[in-house]
C-alpha cells in the first residue's frame, strides 16, 4: 500500500483521498505502481488549483459581475466536492469560501454604488426640472429657452433611472414646464405687433433725445448720455423692420454728428498737447545740461525753476507722458544723489567711522601677513591657505572702505 498526506492506494488498487469528513474513494489504479496512481490523481488536484487561481485572479483584477463569479464558484465547489483527485480539497473549499465572502462584499459595494448613482440621478433630475420650470416661468428669449429645454430633455435621458414613482412625478413636472413655455411663447408671438408698436414709440422718443443733443459741446456728459441712450435702445425691443431701419438711421445720424464734432475738438486739443510735449522736450534738454552736478546748491535752484516751468506748460499726450516724466525723474534722482553724497562728504561722524574702518582693516591685514609668514616658514599648508583666503577678503574690504573714505576728500 502506498500513501501520502492527502491520500493512499490500497493493495487492490483502490485510491482514497483524505478530507475533514474522512476518506472517500476517488478511483482505482491497475495499470502500474501505486506511486503512479497518486501522481495521476495529484495532477487532477493541481488542475483544480489552477482553475481556482484563475477565478480568484478574475474576481480581484477585473469587473467580473458577482452573479457570474458566483456561478463559477458554485461550479468549482461541486467539482472539488466530487473531485477524483488527491490533495488538500478542504483548503480549496476554504479558498472558495473566501471568494464567496469577497463577492458578497463586492455585491454590497455595487449595491451602494447603485444607490449613490440613483441619489446623484435624483439630484440631476431635480435640477433639470427646477431649471425647466424657471425657463417656463421667466425666460423671454424664446429661441434660447426652447433650445435649453431640448438640452434638458437630452440630459434627462442621459441620467440614470431612479425609482419609478419619483421618476414619473418628475417627468410630469418637466413635461408641464415644457408645455407652459410653449403656451407662453405662442401668446407672446400673438401679441408681437403690440410690442413692436410700443418699441417704435419708445424709439421715437430716443431718436428725439439723440437729435436734440447732437449739437452739444459738453463732450464728457453728452457722450455718457449717448451711451445711456444706446443702452435704452437695446432694451426697448424691436419695431417692424421698416420702422426699425428708419429710426436707427436717424439715431445713428445724430450720434455721428456729435462724435464727429467731438473728434475734431479732440484733434485740436491733441495738437495743443503735442506742442506741450515739444516744450517739455526743450526744457529737459536744459535740465540735462545741469548734469553732472558740480555745485549742489546752485543746481537745486536751477532744477526748481525747471520744475516750476514744467508744471506751467501743462499736460502732454498720453503716449509721451511716461517717457518725458521718466527723463525728468532721472535728472531729479541724480540731483538727490549728489545732495546725499555732499551730505555724507561733510558729515564728520561718517568720516570718522570710515577712517576707523580703514585703520582697523589695515591692522588686520598686517596681522594676517605676519601669520602667513609664520605658516609658510613652518610649512603648515592649511594655515597658509586659511591666511591667504582671509587676506584676499580683507584686502577687498579695504579697497571698498578706502573708496568710501575718498568720498569725504
MARVEXKE-59630 format. One record per residue (C-alpha): residue in one letter; residue number from 1; x, y, z. Coordinates in steps of 0.5 Angstrom, whole numbers. Layout:
! residues N
 code pos  east north    up
    a NUM     X     Y     Z
...
! end
This chain:
! residues 409
 code pos  east north    up
    x   1     0     0     0
    x   2     3     7    -2
    x   3     1    13     2
    x   4     2    21     2
    x   5    -1    26     7
    x   6    -8    27     3
    x   7    -9    20     0
    x   8    -7    13    -1
    x   9    -7     7    -5
    x  10    -9     0    -2
    x  11    -7    -6    -4
    x  12   -12    -8    -9
    x  13   -11    -1   -13
    x  14   -17     3   -10
    x  15   -15    10    -9
    x  16   -17    14    -3
    x  17   -17    22    -1
    x  18   -17    24     6
    x  19   -22    30     8
    x  20   -24    33    14
    x  21   -30    28    14
    x  22   -26    22    13
    x  23   -23    18     7
    x  24   -27    17     1
    x  25   -26    13    -6
    x  26   -23    17   -12
    x  27   -22    12   -17
    x  28   -18     5   -18
    x  29   -11     4   -21
    x  30    -9    -3   -24
    x  31    -4     0   -29
    x  32     2     1   -25
    x  33     6     3   -19
    x  34     2     6   -13
    x  35     6    12   -14
    x  36     4    13   -21
    x  37    -3    13   -19
    x  38    -2    18   -13
    x  39     1    22   -18
    x  40    -4    22   -23
    x  41    -9    24   -18
    x  42    -5    29   -15
    x  43    -5    32   -22
    x  44   -12    33   -22
    x  45   -12    36   -16
    x  46    -7    41   -19
    x  47   -12    42   -25
    x  48   -17    44   -19
    x  49   -12    49   -16
    x  50   -10    52   -23
    x  51   -18    54   -24
    x  52   -19    57   -17
    x  53   -13    61   -18
    x  54   -15    64   -25
    x  55   -22    65   -22
    x  56   -19    69   -16
    x  57   -15    73   -21
    x  58   -21    75   -25
    x  59   -25    77   -19
    x  60   -19    81   -16
    x  61   -17    84   -22
    x  62   -23    85   -27
    x  63   -30    88   -26
    x  64   -33    81   -27
    x  65   -40    81   -25
    x  66   -42    78   -18
    x  67   -47    73   -21
    x  68   -42    71   -26
    x  69   -37    70   -21
    x  70   -42    66   -16
    x  71   -44    61   -22
    x  72   -36    60   -23
    x  73   -35    59   -15
    x  74   -41    54   -15
    x  75   -39    50   -21
    x  76   -32    49   -18
    x  77   -35    48   -11
    x  78   -38    42   -14
    x  79   -32    40   -18
    x  80   -28    40   -11
    x  81   -33    36    -7
    x  82   -34    31   -12
    x  83   -27    31   -15
    x  84   -23    25   -17
    x  85   -17    28   -14
    x  86   -11    27    -8
    x  87   -10    34    -5
    x  88   -12    38     1
    x  89   -19    39    -2
    x  90   -21    42     4
    x  91   -16    48     3
    x  92   -19    49    -4
    x  93   -26    49    -1
    x  94   -24    55     4
    x  95   -21    59    -1
    x  96   -28    58    -5
    x  97   -31    61     2
    x  98   -26    67     2
    x  99   -28    68    -5
    x 100   -35    68    -4
    x 101   -34    73     2
    x 102   -30    77    -3
    x 103   -36    77    -8
    x 104   -41    79    -2
    x 105   -37    85    -1
    x 106   -37    87    -8
    x 107   -44    86    -9
    x 108   -45    90    -3
    x 109   -41    96    -6
    x 110   -44    95   -12
    x 111   -51    96    -9
    x 112   -48   102    -5
    x 113   -45   105   -11
    x 114   -52   104   -15
    x 115   -56   107    -9
    x 116   -51   113   -10
    x 117   -52   114   -17
    x 118   -59   114   -16
    x 119   -58   119   -11
    x 120   -54   123   -16
    x 121   -59   122   -21
    x 122   -65   124   -17
    x 123   -61   131   -16
    x 124   -59   132   -23
    x 125   -67   131   -25
    x 126   -69   135   -19
    x 127   -64   141   -22
    x 128   -67   139   -29
    x 129   -74   140   -27
    x 130   -72   146   -23
    x 131   -69   150   -29
    x 132   -74   148   -34
    x 133   -80   151   -29
    x 134   -75   157   -28
    x 135   -75   158   -36
    x 136   -82   156   -37
    x 137   -84   162   -32
    x 138   -79   167   -33
    x 139   -75   166   -40
    x 140   -77   171   -45
    x 141   -71   170   -50
    x 142   -75   164   -54
    x 143   -70   161   -58
    x 144   -65   160   -53
    x 145   -70   158   -48
    x 146   -73   153   -53
    x 147   -66   150   -54
    x 148   -64   150   -47
    x 149   -71   146   -46
    x 150   -69   141   -51
    x 151   -62   140   -48
    x 152   -65   139   -41
    x 153   -69   133   -44
    x 154   -63   130   -47
    x 155   -59   131   -40
    x 156   -65   127   -37
    x 157   -65   122   -42
    x 158   -57   121   -41
    x 159   -58   121   -33
    x 160   -59   114   -29
    x 161   -66   112   -28
    x 162   -69   113   -21
    x 163   -75   109   -17
    x 164   -81   109   -22
    x 165   -86   114   -17
    x 166   -81   119   -17
    x 167   -78   119   -24
    x 168   -86   119   -26
    x 169   -87   125   -22
    x 170   -81   129   -24
    x 171   -82   127   -31
    x 172   -89   130   -31
    x 173   -87   137   -28
    x 174   -82   137   -34
    x 175   -87   136   -39
    x 176   -91   141   -35
    x 177   -86   146   -36
    x 178   -85   145   -43
    x 179   -92   146   -44
    x 180   -92   152   -40
    x 181   -86   155   -44
    x 182   -89   153   -51
    x 183   -96   157   -49
    x 184   -93   163   -46
    x 185   -88   163   -53
    x 186   -95   163   -57
    x 187   -98   168   -53
    x 188   -92   173   -54
    x 189   -92   172   -61
    x 190   -99   173   -62
    x 191   -98   180   -58
    x 192   -92   181   -62
    x 193   -95   187   -66
    x 194   -97   191   -60
    x 195   -90   190   -57
    x 196   -87   193   -64
    x 197   -91   199   -64
    x 198   -89   200   -56
    x 199   -82   199   -59
    x 200   -83   204   -64
    x 201   -86   209   -60
    x 202   -80   209   -55
    x 203   -75   209   -60
    x 204   -78   215   -63
    x 205   -77   219   -56
    x 206   -70   216   -56
    x 207   -69   219   -63
    x 208   -72   226   -61
    x 209   -67   226   -55
    x 210   -61   224   -59
    x 211   -62   229   -65
    x 212   -63   235   -59
    x 213   -56   233   -56
    x 214   -53   233   -63
    x 215   -50   240   -63
    x 216   -48   240   -55
    x 217   -40   241   -54
    x 218   -41   238   -47
    x 219   -36   233   -49
    x 220   -36   228   -43
    x 221   -43   229   -40
    x 222   -46   228   -47
    x 223   -42   222   -49
    x 224   -44   219   -43
    x 225   -52   221   -45
    x 226   -51   218   -52
    x 227   -48   211   -48
    x 228   -55   211   -44
    x 229   -59   212   -50
    x 230   -56   206   -53
    x 231   -57   202   -47
    x 232   -64   204   -47
    x 233   -65   203   -55
    x 234   -62   196   -54
    x 235   -67   194   -49
    x 236   -73   198   -52
    x 237   -75   192   -56
    x 238   -75   192   -64
    x 239   -80   195   -68
    x 240   -82   193   -75
    x 241   -77   192   -80
    x 242   -78   199   -84
    x 243   -79   203   -78
    x 244   -73   200   -74
    x 245   -69   202   -80
    x 246   -71   209   -81
    x 247   -71   210   -73
    x 248   -64   207   -73
    x 249   -61   211   -79
    x 250   -64   218   -75
    x 251   -61   216   -68
    x 252   -54   214   -71
    x 253   -54   220   -75
    x 254   -55   224   -69
    x 255   -49   221   -66
    x 256   -45   221   -72
    x 257   -46   229   -72
    x 258   -44   230   -64
    x 259   -38   225   -64
    x 260   -35   228   -71
    x 261   -35   235   -67
    x 262   -32   232   -61
    x 263   -27   228   -65
    x 264   -25   235   -69
    x 265   -25   238   -62
    x 266   -20   233   -59
    x 267   -16   233   -65
    x 268   -15   241   -64
    x 269   -13   239   -57
    x 270    -8   234   -58
    x 271    -5   239   -63
    x 272    -4   243   -57
    x 273    -2   237   -52
    x 274     4   236   -58
    x 275     6   243   -57
    x 276     7   242   -50
    x 277    11   236   -51
    x 278    16   240   -55
    x 279    16   245   -50
    x 280    18   240   -45
    x 281    23   236   -49
    x 282    27   243   -50
    x 283    26   244   -42
    x 284    29   237   -41
    x 285    35   239   -45
    x 286    36   245   -41
    x 287    35   241   -35
    x 288    40   235   -37
    x 289    46   240   -38
    x 290    46   241   -30
    x 291    49   234   -30
    x 292    54   232   -28
    x 293    53   236   -21
    x 294    58   241   -19
    x 295    55   246   -15
    x 296    50   242   -11
    x 297    46   249    -8
    x 298    46   252   -15
    x 299    44   246   -19
    x 300    38   245   -14
    x 301    36   252   -15
    x 302    36   251   -23
    x 303    32   245   -22
    x 304    27   248   -18
    x 305    26   253   -24
    x 306    26   248   -29
    x 307    20   244   -25
    x 308    16   250   -24
    x 309    16   252   -31
    x 310    15   244   -33
    x 311     8   245   -29
    x 312     6   251   -32
    x 313     7   248   -39
    x 314     1   243   -38
    x 315    -1   236   -40
    x 316     2   232   -46
    x 317     0   227   -50
    x 318    -1   220   -46
    x 319     4   216   -50
    x 320     9   221   -49
    x 321     8   223   -41
    x 322    11   217   -38
    x 323    18   218   -43
    x 324    18   225   -41
    x 325    17   225   -34
    x 326    22   219   -33
    x 327    27   223   -36
    x 328    26   229   -31
    x 329    25   224   -25
    x 330    32   221   -27
    x 331    35   228   -27
    x 332    32   229   -20
    x 333    35   223   -18
    x 334    42   225   -20
    x 335    41   232   -16
    x 336    38   228   -10
    x 337    44   223   -10
    x 338    49   229   -11
    x 339    46   232    -5
    x 340    47   226    -1
    x 341    54   225    -3
    x 342    55   232    -1
    x 343    52   231     6
    x 344    56   225     7
    x 345    62   228     5
    x 346    61   234    10
    x 347    59   229    16
    x 348    65   229    21
    x 349    62   223    24
    x 350    61   219    18
    x 351    68   221    16
    x 352    71   219    23
    x 353    67   212    22
    x 354    70   211    15
    x 355    77   213    18
    x 356    77   208    23
    x 357    74   202    19
    x 358    80   203    14
    x 359    85   203    20
    x 360    82   197    23
    x 361    83   193    16
    x 362    90   195    15
    x 363    92   193    22
    x 364    88   186    21
    x 365    92   186    14
    x 366    99   187    18
    x 367    97   181    23
    x 368    95   176    18
    x 369   101   178    14
    x 370   105   176    20
    x 371   101   170    21
    x 372   102   168    14
    x 373   110   169    14
    x 374   110   164    20
    x 375   106   159    17
    x 376   110   159    11
    x 377   116   158    15
    x 378   113   152    19
    x 379   111   149    12
    x 380   104   149    15
    x 381   100   149     9
    x 382    93   149    11
    x 383    95   155    16
    x 384    98   158     9
    x 385    91   157     5
    x 386    87   160    11
    x 387    91   166    12
    x 388    91   167     4
    x 389    84   167     4
    x 390    83   172    10
    x 391    88   177     7
    x 392    84   177     0
    x 393    78   178     3
    x 394    80   184     8
    x 395    84   187     2
    x 396    78   187    -2
    x 397    74   190     4
    x 398    80   195     5
    x 399    79   198    -2
    x 400    72   199    -1
    x 401    73   202     5
    x 402    78   207     2
    x 403    73   209    -4
    x 404    68   211     2
    x 405    73   215     5
    x 406    76   218    -1
    x 407    69   221    -2
    x 408    70   225     4
    x 409    76   228     1
! end
